[in-house]
Amino acid sequence: MLVERGCAVTMVASGPPSPGHRFEVVRYKTIPMIRGISILLDFFALVRWIRFLRTVRPDGVTAGSPKAGLLVMVAARICRVPVRQYQVWGCRWDRGRGLRCELARLAERLACDCATDVVAVSGGVRNLLQNASIARGRVRVLGRGGSKGVDLGRFIPPIERAPGSPPTIGFAGRLARDKGVDLLPEILRGVRARVPSARLLVAGAPDAADPCDEQTHRELSAMEGVTLLGAVTDMPAFFQSIDVFCLPTLREGLPSVVLEAAACHVPTVAWRVTGLEDAVTDGETGFLCAYGDLESMIQNITTLLHQDSKRHLFGSAARRHAEEHFAADTVQGRSVDDLVAQVVAAARD
């Protein structure tokens, strides 16, 4: 989209593109970066970024993710890049404590201070940044938010479920502590006490950076009615095979998996935490439960499994919500047009 609007584009990432990804109209540059904290490696990455920007001399940069955002914004400010857009997709320090979280807060504040434009992925993230005094200036949300939106042509409702399919709960995401994976066994036990035939499908690979408890993985592997699918490539088929999506995550930016589930007519039950209120309309497209109230989450999942009419009503509303606010072309086009307008204005100045 940027190229179609007349921009010369260089994409930068910490490693080579994945097999099958083709970059025919843009340049691709690799600058090694790590997610964790390493003073030495981060310094080398910053130096590489400064050299790269001084060579390319761009009119604008846009970056997301905590580490890349920090390195790019600092380097771009040093190099006096006119447009420095920091996209905040989520805040890893949200609901966290300890030295690591405080360092993450400081890094976020520095990235925001170095940016000329801070764009939050959702209203919840914007409010979090402002209330925590992380972003001292104006934080914007484009439309109703979103980073990439959802492909409504791929994520579609199933034609019909196979006759006799058991009531099915789905979870998709990194198998990480902050995604609430450790709560899944207790949630499933509570649901199966009320819906004995209920099953749980888990899509996602273990996260080495924030692993869930080993006991959780052993318990899920041994529990009746649980299928651990690992990394799933056909996510539309996954969502089309479930009745309710469960996301007991501690925090989000704007969860793509919830929007993808919605596009497939699947309602979501989740905690009322950052990012979820932007993705789920409580009582219309799913249920939001007070954080930590497992009984409420279990009861709401049970309600949707038991009441076909309510589940279908919520699913239809969820699809409309995705269509009206989060279609991929709309979200991406809005983001590109906004960035191009800033870059063109800066180039004229």
N, C-alpha and C positions, 0 to 999 in steps of 0.2 A: 504493500500500500504506500509506503514512503517513497519507493522508487517511482511508482505510478504518478505521484504528485511532484516529481522532478527532483527528488533528493538523491544524492550519492550517499550510500549507506555502508558502514562497516559494522558488522556484528562482532562482539568480543565475548568470549566465555573462557572458563578456566581449563577447558579441555577441548579436544577435537570434536567435530560434530558426530552424532550417532550414525551408525551405518544406515544408509538409505536416505539420509537427509542431504538434500542438494541445495547448493547456494550458487545459482547461476547469474543472478542480477545484483548480488551484493558481495562485498569482500568479507572474509572471515579471518579473525585474528585470535590467537590463543595467548592469554596471559594467565599463568598459573596462580590460582587463589585457593584458599582453604576455608571451610566453614568455621573451624575453631579459632582460638586465639594463639598466635605465635608472633612475638615481636619481630623476630628475625625474618620469617617468611612474609609477614605482612609488609615489612619495610621494603623487601625486595620487590614485592608486587606493586607497591606504591611507586617505586622508582621506575619500574617498567611502564606503568600507566602514564607517568609524567613524560617519559621519553616518547611514548606512542602519541600522546596528545600534542606534543610539540612538533612531531613530524607531520601529523595529519592536519592539525589546526582546524578542528571542526567548528561550525557555527553553533552547534548544540550537542549535548549528550543527554541520554536518558538511561537510568539504571534502576534496577530493583534488587531485592534480597539484601539482608543486613550487611554482609561483608562486601559484596560488589558495590552496593550503594555507597558505603563509607569510603572505599578506596577511590571510586570514580569521582565522587563529589569533592573530596579533598584535592585530588590531582587536578580536576577541572578548575577548581578555584585558584590553585597555584598557577595554572596555565592561562587563567583569565578567559576561559571559554564563556561566551556571552550567555548561552542558555544552558542551565544545569538543572535538569528535572529529576527529582528523586521520587520514585514510585514506592510507596509503602504498602506492601502486600500483607503484612502481619507484623506483630510485635512479639518477639520471642521472650521479652522480659515481662509480658503481661501475666499477672498472677504468680510471678516467680519471686524468689527471695534469695539472698546471699550475694557474695561478691561477683559471681558470674553474671547475675541479672543486673547488678549495678553497673558493671562494665558495659553490658549491652545497652543499658539506658544512656550512658555517656556517649557511646558510639552512635546511637540513633540521634541524639541531640546534635552531635558534631556534624553528622551527615545533613541534617535539616538546616543547620546554620550555614553550611557551605553551599547549599542549593539556592537557586533563584526561584524554584517552583517545587512545591511539595504536593504530590497528588496521592491521596489515600484511596485504597481499593474499596472502602465502604464508609458509610457514615459512622459506624461504630469505631473504626480505626481512627478516623478524623477526631472524634470526641476524645478518644483515649490519648492521642498525641497532644491535644490542646489542654485537657484536664491535668495531665501529668507535666505540663510545661516543657514538653520535649520539643515541640515546634513553636517557636515564639511568634512567628508570623502567621500568615493566612494559610490554612491547609484546605485544599480543594478536593471535591469529589465530582467526577465527571458523570453526569446523569445520575443513575441509581448505583453507580459503582461498577466494579468488575475490572479484571485485567485482560482476560481473553474472551469472556462470555461463553456461551454454550452453543455447539453446532446443532441446531434444531432439525437439520436434515439427517443427522446420524443418530441422535438421541431422540427416539420416538417411542410412543406407547406400543406395547406388544399387541399383535393382532388378537391373540387370546392365549391365556395360560393353558398349559396341558391339563386335561381333566384329571382330577384327583391329586393335584399338586398340594403338598402340605403347606400350611401357613409359614411364610418364609421372611425372616429378618435379614437385612444385609448390613455389613459394615465394609467400608472401603477407605483405605488410607495407609500411611506408614504405620507399621506395627511399633508404635512408640508410646512412651509413657504419657506424653502430653496430648496424645490423641484419645486417651481414656481406655486403651485396650485392656488394662488390668481390671476394668470394671465389667467387661463383657461376660465372664463366667457367672457372676452374681446376677447380672441382668437376665441372662438366658434362663438360669434356674428359677428366677421369679416369674418369668413369662411362662415357662413350661409347667409351673405349678398350677397355672390357670388355663393354659393351652398346651396339653401334653404332646400334641403332634408338631408343635412349632420347631423349626430348625433355624440355624444361623449359618450364613455364608460369609466368610471373611476373605476379602480381597486386599492384598498388600504384602509387601516384603518387609522383613525386619529392618529396623533403623539402627545402625551401629552407633550413631551419635547420641541417641536417646532411647536405648532399648527398654522394652517392657520387661517386667519381672520374669525370670526363667520359669517360676512356678506357674505363671499365667499361661505360657506357651505349652507347658506339659499338660496343664489342666484342660485347655481348649482342645489339644490333640486327643485327649482321652474321653472328652465329653460326648455323650450320645446326642446326635442331631447337629453336630458342628462339622463344617467342612472348611478346611484351610486351603484356599485356592492359590496362595502365593501371588506373585505379580500377575495381573490380568491384562491382556492386551485388548480384548474385546469388551470394553466397559459397557457399551449399549446393551449387549446380551446379558451382562451381569445385572444391570438395573431392571431389565425386562423380566428377569427370573425371580424378583423379590416382591414382597407386598409392602414392607415398611423398611425405611432406611433409618438406622440408629447411629448417631454420632455423639458419643459422650466425651467430646474433646474439651480440653481446658480453655482453649482460645483458638481463634481463627482470624483471618483477614476478611475474606469473603469466600467460603468454601465452594470450590468448583463442583465437588462431588454432590453437594446438596442441589445445585442448579441442574446438574446432569440427571440426578434422580427425579427432580421435578419435571424435567422435559419428558421423562418416560412415565409420567403419571404416578410417581411414587412419592407419598408424603414422608416427611422426616420428623423424627423425635430426637431432640437434642437438649443440651443445657442452654439456659439463657445467658450466653457469654458473648464477648466481643465478636462481631461479624455474623453471628447466627440470626440476630434480629433483622439484619438486612437481607438474609437469604430465606428466612421462614416467617410467614405471617401466622402468628400463634392463633390456633383455633380455626384457621382457614386452609392453610397449605401444610399444616403439621402441628406439632405441639412443642412448646419451649417450656422446660421445667426448671425450677429453681436449682441453681448449681448444687450438686451433691445430694439432691432428693431422689434417691434411687427408687423409692416406692412410687413416686409420681411418674418417673420414666417407665417403670415396669407396667403401671396401670394404663398409661397412655398407649403404649405399644399394644397391650392386650386389647384395649378398646378398638383400635384400628384393625387388629386381626379378627376380632369377633364381629365387628359391624361392617359388613361389605359395603353398604350404602354410604356410610360416612367415609370409608376409605376411598371409594370411587369419587365422592364429592370433593374430598381434599386433593386427590390426585389430579382431577380436572382443573381445580383452582391453581394447583402448583404449576401445571403446564401453561396456563394463561399467564401466570406471574413471570415465568421464564420467557415466554414469547414477548410480553409487553416491555420487559426491562433488560433482559440479558442475552438477546440474540447476538451471536458472535460478530456478525457483520456490523451491527449497530455499535456494540461496545468498542470493537477494534477501530472502526471508522471514526468514531468520536475521538478516541485517543490520538489517532494519527493526525486528524485535522487540527486538533488543538496544538500538538507539538509543531507541526509544519507552520502554523500561523505564528508561533513564537519565534521559530528559527528565521522565517522570512522577515519578520519585523526587526530582529536583531541584525540580520545581514544588511538591511537598509540603513540602519543606524550606523 
